[in-house]
Amino acid sequence: MIALLFGLLAFLIFLGFPIAFATGISALIVLILLDLPLSVAITQTYTGVDSFTLLAVPYFILAGEIMGAAQVVDQMVDFANALVGRLRGGLGHANVVGEMIFSGVSGSGAADASALGSITIPAMAKQGYAKDFIVALNSTAAVIGPIIPQAFR
């Protein structure tokens, strides 16, 4: 049954279905084949979404947008750029330093990536950085967030 589930999921994705729909359709088909009630799917879906951590993510994104509108993130990036901007790849270094500064505020990798990524990704793309490099740098720099506040306790 697991092979059927993943095979059906891969087939639906190959056909061009969005991943969310492909996951839902393949899970529902397997539930029907196993002759399980639909309430199992509803209960498992609610249990998967009922997470305190997932509840905080939209608020971190909102905080990042508010800080972006108030130019706080721009000022942090400007400060980081003043520290390391003269180095080769300075905006990349400024991204990492900005993530380190913001991690002291939030302590969350998701908050760091969403708040600073909305500012640094377009700026780095404008300066000619490769998109793969930008995404890799932003995501790995955001991982620093949960580590730094723990190091100074």
Secondary structure, 3 states (H helix, E strand, C coil): CHHHHHHHHHHHHHHCCCHHHHHHHHHHHHHHHCCCCHHHHHHHHHHHHCCHHHHHHHHHHHHHHHHHHCCHHHHHHHHHHHHHCCCCCHHHHHHHHHHHHHHHHHCCHHHHHHHHHHHHHHHHHHCCCCHHHHHHHHHHHHCHHHHHHHHCC
